[in-house]
Amino acid sequence: MSEKLLLNITAPFIAVLLSLVVGGLFILVVGENPLFIYSIMFKETFSTGYGIGQLLFKMTPLIFTGLSVAFAFKAGLFNIGAEGQLCVGAMAIAVVGYYFSPLDKAILVPLCLLSGFIAGALWASIPAALKSLLGVHEVINTIMMNFIAYGILNYFLVNFFNVPETVHTPELSINARLPRLSIIFPQLASSPANTSFFISILCLIIFWFIISRTKFGYEIRAVGYNPVAAGVAGINVKWIRFIALTLSGGISGLVGSNFVMGYKYYYEEGFSLGIGFMGIAVALLGRNDPIGIFLSSLLFGFFSYGGLVVNRYIPKELVDILQAIVIIFVVLLSAIFKEIIISIRKRKLGRWDKG
């Protein structure tokens, strides 16, 4: 078994299996059969068009935030601010989609997407600048920017943009809305899945291309692996970090395309429900790899919708516990497997020295 396979595939797979076992123990404690609960989750999610549509809808923002966190990770940065960045982006989408309603659909949809990306990027550029220019740790900056975003957005929502007696903006123009997937796949009828899912897949492909096939991606990876060596090699480490964290925020800003443009058609206070923080788990479980991010988004999307369908049997919080257990096992097993890999390499070096 190769070292990469051991770390990138085996560790997450075992983590998921162990989390299901431990989660089953919690289910037993509340008096239910774990196999029955898991079977209901699978059946309700994968055997109906509505369930699959719900799964795709819940996967979509996780792909965006997982990509956002992974992009920063590649440059050796830890973006904890996706929650604030996606909210700023969603508000920008809602405002542009409402106030520029006379524009044609072919113009307004790309304009809304661009506004969400730019708003998220601008919000992330503040901690990015502080990191690059002053060396202030991005974890502190980004997490504090979340609270600032909540406060500012709520102020503008209540005082300028809300529909009276609500906590959401007016509905954006019909020309700014993304079509539901049920138009293409009638089996998904009545589900909120929309073409933002395809946008997220496109972002996965672009992420892979940039990181794996461009000079810019090489520089990002070089800075992430060893910033000192990257600097000696002539790479502008500060600039790469600034751009990486800024673009990371832009990806988060696209989350609003799923909820605002494809589902509710307005920005609503508290719509994200911690999706920005779940992106950290998605990136960790997916090992910052596009395919891994897709699969981990599928898993956490399954947990999210599955928790709703079994809520009549067990508290939904048990599924939240299950997600947390997955994250704990991923971190734990990754550390254990890294030690195994180090020991394997040492043995190989020892045999080479003897030879």
Buried (B, 14 or more C-beta within 10 A) or exposed (E): EEBEEBBBBEBBEBBBEBBBEBBBEBBEEEEBEBEEBBEBBBEBBEEBBBBBBBBBBBBBBBBBBBBBBBBBBBBBBBBBBBBBBBBBBBBBBBBBBBEBBEBEEEEBBEBBBBBBBBBBBBBBBBBBBBBBEEEEEBBEBBBBBBEBBBEBBBEBBEEEBBEEEEBBBBBBBEBBBBEBBBEEBEEBEEBBBBBBBBBBBEBBEEBBEBBEEEEBBBBBBBBBEEBEEBBEEEBBBBEBBBBBBBBBBBBBBBBBBBBBBBBBBBBBBEBBEEBBBBBBBBBBBBBBBBEBBBBBBBBBBBBBBBBBBBEEBBEBEBBBBBBEBBBBBBBEBBEEBBEEBEEEEEEEEEEEEEE
